[in-house]
Amino acid sequence: MTLSRMKCFALLMALGAMLVSMSLESKAADVPKVVEADVVIYGATSGGIAAAVQVKRMGHSVVILEPGTHLGGLTAGGLGWTDTGDKSVIGGISRQFYQDVKKHYDDPKAWPFQEREKYKYYRADDDAMWVFEPKVATAIYQRWVKDNDIPVHFEQRLDRSGKKVVKEGTRITQMTMESGLVAKGKVFMDCTYEGDLLAESGVEYFLGREPNSQYGETINGLQTAKAKHHQFTLPVSAYRIPNDPKSGLLPYIGGTEPTVPDGTGDRRMQAYCYRMCLSSAPENRLPIPKPANYDPVNYELLARNLEAGWDEVFRKFDPAPNNKTDTNNHGGFSFDFIGMNYGYPEADYATREALNDQHRDYQLGLLWFLQNDPRVPEKIQSKAKMWGLPKDEFVDNGGWPHQLYIREARRMVGVDVVTENHVTQKVKTDDSIGMGSYNIDSHNTQRYVTKEGLVRNEGDVQIHPGGPYPITLKSILPKENQATNLLVPVCLSASHVAYGSIRMEPVFMILGQSAGTVAVLSIDGDKPVQKVAYDEVKPILVKDGQVLYREKKVK
């Protein structure tokens, strides 16, 4: 069955469900020519929704403009295996989301394809649940938007043709979308993963990896020696004909071994992938479609790795409720499309869509390879055949996620830049608006051939920060001479290393809530966001359940 035919099949199955949700999803044809609110949020990601809820709870009007067609970004786009770190520092609206997840799964009717008691990550006595199906996240966000009367306009992409973000001095007054919609507000917020609004507003940003020397870090820039995880642990030749350099390199190998020292900065970014939701329930499983452009040579590195004895294919088929997965990258050759995302953040929309398609076809092709290629060991192939796309997820897209995992794109260079030294608390933060705690986590950024002719990955960093750490208010604020009514809680001001820990969906909701608080205080005080005093922000955040500080444990 081709992907397009599968989409049609799924559309017919889900027509009723789609009609129910259409009332929440304003299409471009239904949108007025001008929308106006106290706070205009670009991006209905998890952070954008949390920000909007906070603004409404504080008594102000808000509108969300979403480039795509769905709420919740990656949280509702397949990342159901939540990257939590220390769960005790996840508070406020963010924790409320995971509490709502738990309430959903408390209902026995929520388990049509699995016995609840057999799912190890459901614990009746817990206040929250941290693993979930994409459709559950979508339903929660839809309810939040409805209950808080938050208007969301979908298929609204910012017009990036130039001068479509209008400023009076340093204040943004309006932004124009490709549809012609004009949004006016007192405070604007960029909650996208790409940072398009901050860029079009003339705010400084950085792409790639800073050199260690820039911020006095130790694990930024090029990383070959520390790239030990998600690595080729067995010898695999990089050449089309094994051990024959004249035959040329296999696909997805960028070039020769780096000659510059570790810690050197570059424009490379950690790899992207789709967080695939797969199902092993026969009655809820669609077959993996073979991409029209499938070529087995694209998976030759994986074939050789398997032949060499690598057997960890299913290590990150993380179990989600109802016999589903959140499927992530693991090993030397897996679902990360390494080195294929460098142009994504600044690309035009058509190029981004083409890159989305390339990532989709690469991952579907990898699944097809595992299920069908005779070089795959029978034990692995038979297990791979147990999995298919879920009939009841992403029903308008053939069971495939809508959201590519943009692990890193533009990062604002704001009032202060969070660095490795803040995350490890070598530098004190005295204006916390929330806490992070996850590993400093960068996926690989490139694949190269060594002097010995073997394939090698570069860029993966997995280092524990030493415990929860506070995130400064200054990290979501642009420099005052660039924009005085813009907040950036997703593409915030952080180095590549620090962002590798901060970039987790619970933290984006934490920062979104805090940004919403700052936006309202800015409006009420009729002052730039940079002039909102921390002494005004802190008591509101504490009252609203944010966790701002935690004593660092002394070893």
N, C-alpha and C positions, 0 to 999 in steps of 0.2 A: 504494500500500500504506500503510495507516495505521500509526502508530507502534506501537500495541498489537499489530497483526497481525505487524509486523516483529519485535517482541520475541518473540512465540510461535515464529516461524520460526527465529530465532537460538537460542532455548532448545532446540528439538528438535535442531538441528545440534550443539550443544555439550554435550549431556547427559553424554556420557562424560567430557569434561574437567571438568565440574562435579563429578561423583562422585569424581574423584581428589582435588579440592581440598577437598571437604567435611570431610575429617578434620582439616583445619587451621582450619576455620571453625565454632566452637561457636555454635550458634544459641541463642536465649534459652531455649527449652524444655529444653535440655540443661545449663544452667548451674546449679551448686549455689546454695543460698540464701546462703551465706557463702563468700567467698574471702579468703585471708590470705597476705600476702607481706611481705618486708622492704621492698620498694619497690612501690608501686601507681602505675601509669602510666595516665593517662586520655588516650587518643588514639593510635591505631596509625599516625600519620603517619611520615614518614621520620625525623623527630627522635625520636619515641617509640620506634621500633624500634631506632635507634642507642643510645638510652639503655638500653633493656632488654638489648641485647647486652653493653654495657659492664658493667652490674650483674652479669650472669651470669659474665662473664669474671673479675670480681673476687670471685666465690665467694658471692654472695648470691642470695636468691630474689626473683623479680619476677613481676608479673602485669600484663597490658595489658587494659584495658577500652576497646573501640572502639564509638563510637556507630553507625557504619555497618556495612557487611558486607564490607569489603575492607581489605587491608593497603596501607600505603605512601603514603596521602594523595595529594598532587598528583604526586609522582614516579611513582607507578603509575597516575595518573589523567589522563595526557595530556601532561604537561610533560616531553617527552623531549628537547627542545632546551634543554639545561641552561644556566642563567644562571651562568656560572662566574667571570667576571672573570679574575683571575690564578690559573691552575690550580695553580701551584706551591705555593700556600698551603693547598690542600685536602689534608689529611692524615688519618691515623687511619682510623676506620671509614668515614668519608665517602669517602675515596679508595678504600678497599677495595670499596665498592659499584661505583664506576666501573671498577675493575679487573675485577670480576666481569662487568660488562657486556661488556668487551673479550674476556674468555675465552669468553663465549657466542658472540660474533660471529666468533671465530677458527674456529669450526666451520663448514665449508661447508654443513652441513645447516640452518644458521640462516638461509639465504637462499633460500627457495622462490619469491619473487616478484621477485628482482633479482639480477644478478650482483654478487658482492661487490666485485670490482675496479672496477666502475662507480660505486660509492658513494664519493664523495669524502671523507667523514668517517670512513671506516675506514682506519686506517694501521697496517700490520702491525707496525711497530717501536715503536709507542706502548705504554706500560704500562697505559693506561686509555682508555676510549672514552666520549664525553660526549653522544652522541645515541643514542636507543634507542626501541624500541617499548614501549608500556605493559605488554604481557603479559610482556615480559622483566624489567622491574622487579618486577612482581608475583611472578614465579617466584623471583627472587633473594631477595626478602623472605620468601617462604614457606619457602625452604630455610634461611635464617638462623633463623627462628623454630623450625623443626623441629630443626635441628642444635644449637641452644642450649637446647632443651627449655623454650621460653618459652610459658606458657599465654596464649592470647588469647581473650577472650570478646567476640563480636560482638553487634551490635544491643543494646548496653548504653548507654543515654542516661542521663546524670545527672539525677536527679529535682531539678528546679529550682523545686519548689513551696514551698520554704522550710524551713530547718533540717534539710536532709538531709545536709549536711556537718557532722559533729559534731566539736566541738573541746573539749579540756580546756585552758583558758587559751588559749595561742597554738598549741597542738599539735593537728593534725587527728588524730582517732582512727579515723574511719570515714566512708564516703560511701555513700549509698544510690542505686541506680539505679531507673529507672521500672519495671523488671521485678520489683523487690523484692530484687534481689541487693544484699548488703551487702559492701563491700570494706574490709578492715582492713589497716593497714600501719604501718611505722615512719616512712617518708618517702613523701610523695605528690608526683606530678609532673604538671603540666598541659602536655600536648603537643598540645593541639587548636589549630586555627587561630582559634577563636572566643574562647577564654579563659573557658569556662563554670566550670571548677573554681576558678580564681583568684577569680572574681566571687562564687561561692557560699561561698567561704572567708572573705569579708570583706576581701579584699586590694584596695587602692586601684588604680584603673586610669583610663585616659583614652581617649576616643573622639574621632576627628576630627583637626583640625590645630591645633596650638598657635600662638599669635601669636609672631612673631619675638622680641618683647620678653621672652617667658617664659624662654628659655634663651640669649639673646644670639645668635640665629641670623639668617640672611639670606635663606633660601629656604623658610621655613615659612609656614603660613597661606595666604591667598588669593594666587594667582599668575596674573595676566593678562598682564603684560608678558613674562614668561619662558615662557609657554605657546605655544611655537613649533612643537613637535613634535606629530604626530598631530592636526593642525589643518586647518581648512578654508583651503586656500591660494588658492582661487578664490572669487569672490563667489557666495554661495548665499542666496537669500531664505529667511527663517525663517517666512514666512506661508503658510497653506494656499493662498490665491490669491497668486501671486508679487507682492510689492511692495504688498500691500493689507493694512494692519494690522487693518482691520475684520473680515477673514476669520478672524482668530485664528491662534495659533501652531500649527505642526506638532507631532506627537508627539515627546516626549523632549527638549523645550526647556523648561528650568526656569523661565525668567522673563527679566526685563530685565537690562541690563548692570549689574554690581556698582558701587555708589557708594562703598563703603568702600575705603581704600587697600590696596595689596598688602602682605602680611605680617600682615593681620588674621586672627585665629583664627576657626575655625568648627567645626561638627560634621560636615563633609563628609569622605568617605573616597574614596580612589581606586577606580575602577570595577572590577567583577568580570567574569569571563567563564569559560566552559569552554574549556580547551585541547583543541580537537577534534583527534582523530586521524582523518585522511581517507586513503582509498586510491584510487590510480589504476589498480590492477591489475584488469582486467575480471573475472577469476575470483575475486577477493577483495573485491568491491565491492557494497554494498547501495545502493539508490536513496535519495536524500534525501527523507524523508517531508514532505509538506505539513502543517504544523500545522493542527489543526481551527479555530483562532482566527486563521488567517492573514488579514492585511489589508494590501494593498499601500501604503496611506497611511503605514504605519509605516516604510517605506523610501523615502519621497518625498525626504528629504534626500539619500540616497545616489543616487537617480535624477538629481537636479539636479546633484549633484557630478560624476557621470559625464557628463552632458550638457555640463557646463562644460569638460570635457576631462581630468578626473582619471583616471589609468590605472594606479594602483598597487595594485589590488585584491589581487594575489597576492604582495605583498612579504613577508608573514609567513606564507606557506604553507611553513614551513621543512621541508626534506627529512629524513625519517627513513628508516631501513632498510626494504627491501622495498616500495619505491614508496609509502610512507606520508608523512604530514606530522605535525608538531606545529603546529597552526594558531592563531595569536595575533592580536591586534589591530594594525591599522596604518591610519593616516590619520584624517581628520576624522570619518568615519562608518564604523565597522567592527564587530568582534565584541564590544568592550567595551559593556556596557549602562549607559551613563553616567548617573549620578544615581539609579539604581534600587536602591541597596544601603544607604541610610543607616540603615534600621531593622534590618538583618540581624543585627548582633552581639547585640543584646539581645532579639531576637524570640523567641517561643516556637517549639517545634519545628514545629508545623503551619504557622506563618507562614513559617518558613525553607524548608520544603518547597515552599510555594506560590511563593516567590521563586526557588527552584531551577528550578521548572517554567517560570516566566516567562523566566528567562535562557535555558533550553533552547529554548523556543518562539521567542524573539527570534532566536537564532542559527540555528536550523533555517529559520526564515522568511527570514532574510537569504540563506542558501544557496539556498533555493527561488527567491527573487527573482532572484538572479544567474543561475540556470539557466533561468528561464522567462519573466521579464518582458520584453516587447518593447522597453522603453526601454533595456535593457542593450545596449551595443554588441555586435555579433555576435562580434567577436574575443574579447571578455571572456566572453560567454555560452558560446561553444564550448569555451573552456578550463575554465570552471566545470563544464561537464557531464562533464568527465573525472574528477571527484572524487565519491566516495560514502563512506558509512560502511563501515568494515572489518568483514568477516564474522568475522574471528578475534580481534577485540578487544572487550572489554566484552560478552562473549557472552550474559550474563544480563540485558543492558540494551539490546538491539537495536543494539549498536555505539556507544552513546553513553556518554561518561565518567560515572563515579559521583561525581566530586569537582568541585564548583565551585571556581574559583580565588578563594579568600578572600585577596586581596592584603593586606588590612589589616582588623583588627577591634579588639577591646580590646587595649590595650597597658598592661602593668603599670607602675605608678609605684613602683619598688622602691628598694633601698638607694642606687643611683645610676642616673641616667637618661643613656643614651648620646644624644648630640646631634650636630648637624652639626659642631661643633667637635672632637668626638672622632673622627669619621669622617675629617675632613680633617687630623687630628693637630695641631690648634692646642692641644689639651689632651692631656697625656700620660696614657697608660694603663700602669700598672705591674703589673697583675695579669691579664694576658691568658689567656683560656681558648680561644682560637682567633682566626682572622682572617677579616675580610670584605674584599672588594675590588671588588665590582660597583659600577656607576654608582649614584649617588643617583637613584632611579628611582621617580617617582610618576606613575601614569597620571592621566588627566583625572578631575575630580570633578564637574563640572557642565557644562551646555550652556546658552547664553543668547543673547538677541537684542541686537545692538548698536543704538546710536541710529540707525544708517543702515538698520536692518531686516535686517541680515545675521546668519547664525548663526555662533556662535563657541564654542569649547571653552575650559575653564579648568582649571588645576591640574597640567598635565603639567610635570614637571621632569626633566631629563636632564643631570646634571652629574657629571663624573668626580671621585672623591675625591682623586686625586693618587697613588694606589698602595694597596697592602694596608695595612690598619689593624688594630690589636689590639682585641678586644672584652673588656670588663672582666667579671670574675667577679661583680661587684656587680649586673650587669644581669639576672641570672637569679634573684636573691635578693629576696624580699619584705622589706618593712621588718620588723624583728624584733618590733615590738609588734603585728604583724598575723598573722603565721604563721611558725613557727620550723621546720617540717618540710615545707615546700612549695618546689618548684623549678619555674621557668617558663622553659624554653629556646626556646619558639616565640613566644608573646605576651609577649616579654621587655620589659624596661624601656628604652624608647627613644622619642625624639620621632618625629613623623611623617616628618621628613626623614631621620633616621638609619635608621629602620626601612625606608625605601625602598631602602636599600642592603643591609641585613642580611637582609632577608626572602627569601633565596634558598635553595632546597632543599639544596644542599651545606652551607651554613652552618647550617641547622637540624640536619643530621646531626652536624656538628662540635659544636654547642652541646649537642645531646642526649647525645653521648658524654661531654662534660665535666660535664654535669649528673649523669649516672650516677655519675661518679667522686666528685663532691661528696656525693651521696646515701650512698654506701658509707662514705666517711670520716666523715660525720655519724653514721651508725649505729655504726661501730666505735669512735668516740670518745665516743658517748653525749652528743652536744652539738647545739645548734641548727645549722642549715645556715649561718647567718651567722657562727658561731664557728669554722668550718673554715678554718684558716689557709692562705693561698695557698702558703706554703712546703711544705705537705703535698700540695697539689693539683698544683703545677707538675711535680715530677719524675715523677709517674705519667703525666701527659699527654704529657710528652716521650718517656718510655719507650714509650708506646702510639702514637706517631707523629703527635701533633698538632703543627701548626706554630703557634708562639705569637708570634713576632716576625720582622720583616723590616726591615732598614734602609731608610729612605725615601730614594729617589734625589734627589740635589740637582741641580737644573737649572742 
